[in-house]
Amino acid sequence: MVAVPQSTNASTTPDDSAVISGHPAVETKPVRWQLVTAVLCFVLVAMVAFCYRNTLNSYFLADDFGEVFYMSRIWNGEWNLYLSDWMSNTMNNPGMAVYRPWFITTLVIDYFFFHGNAAGYYASNIAYFAADVVLFFFVVRQLTSTWTPARSLACSFTAAALFGLSPLHCESISWVGGRTDTVCATFFLAGLLCFLLARARNSWLLTAGAVLAYTLGILTKEMAIGLPVVAAGIAFIYPKNAPHPETPLLSSVWQRAAGALKETSGLWIATTIYFVARYLALGLEFQLAADILVTAVAPTWEEIGKLAAIATIRTLLNFFLAREMAEERAEEAEERARPAVAP
C-alpha cells in the first residue's frame, strides 16, 4: 500500500506580525488565528461597554458646562475661538498654561453631533477607552509575536482585559473633560503599534503613521511625550542589526544608541517642533499673532481698536524688556572686567 503524500494546500504561512527585532514570527495557519483575534477584540469592547454602560445616564460635571458652552459659541459662528486654541492657551483661559488644541477638536466634533446631549459625549468617552483597550491588545500581541499564537493571544487578551477592568480609568470616562487621558492614550498606543509594525515590515508609511499619531497625542495631553523614549528603548534593547557578540561593550552600546536614535528620529523631530510651537503659543509673540488672526476672521472697529492697543502695549513691553536685559548684561560685563580693589 502506497502512502498518499500530504497536500501542500494546507501548508502553514508566517503570521503577519514579526518580532520587534525583525525576525519572522512563529509559523501558523493565519485564518484560524485571525478569527480568534477578532472574537477576542469583540469580547474586550463588549466588556468595556458593559462596565461603563451606566455612564450614559450621567450628566455634565464641573468644567463640562463651560466646555460645552464654549463649543456652542464656536458652532454659532465664533470660529475665531477655535482658531485661537491652536495659537494660545486652551480655551483662551489665562489660568490654564496648557496647549491642547486636539482635545478641543474632539469636543468640537462631539458638539456637532450631540449639542447638549451628555449621553453622546460619554458614548465618545467609552469609544475612546474601548479603542485604548484594543490597541493595548495589539501592542502586546506584537511584542509577543515570537511566541506560539495560542500563548501570545492568551497573554495579550489577559493584559488588555486587566487594563480595561482597572478602576483607575473611571474618571477619564465618567467626566467629559477627563477624556484628555483616554484620547491621548489612543494616539500613544496607535503610535507605538505603528512603530513596532514599521520595524517588522520596514514600512515608511507605518513610520509616518507613528509620527502622526504621536503628534495628535501630544496635542491632546503632554503625557504623550513618553512615546519617543519608549520607542527608543525598544530599538536599543532589540536592535535590527545587533552588534557582534565580540564587540567591545562601549562600541556595542554606541551602535545600539545610534541605531535607536536613527529609528526614532521622526518622533524626536516632532517633539522639537511641538516644544517650539508650545513655547510660542504660550508666549507674547504668538498671543499677538492669535489676536491678529481673530480680528481678521471677525473684524469690527472695536476689535481693531483693542488689537491696536494690545499690539502697542506688547511691542513696547518687549522693547523695554529687551533693552533692560541688554543694559543688565552690559553692567555685569563691566563689573567682571573691573579689577578687584585690594582691601
Buried (B, 14 or more C-beta within 10 A) or exposed (E): EEEEEEEEEEEEEEBBBBBBBBEEBBEBEBEEBEEBBEEBBEEBBEBBBEBBEEBBEBEBBEEBBEBBEBBEEBEEEBBBBBBBBBBBBBBBEEEEEBBBBBBBBBBBEBBEEBEEEBEBBBBBBBBBBBBBBBBBBBBBBBBBBBBEBEEBBBBBBEBBBEBBEEEEBEEBBBBBBBBBBBBBBBBBBBBBBBBBBBBBBEEEEBBEBBBBBBBBBBBBBBBBBEBBEBBBEBBBEBBBEBBEEEEEEEEBEEBBBEBBBEBBBBBBEBBEEBEEBBEBBBEEEBBBBBBBBBBEBEEEEEBEEBBEEBBEEBEEEEEEEEEEEEEEEEEEEEEEEEEEEEE
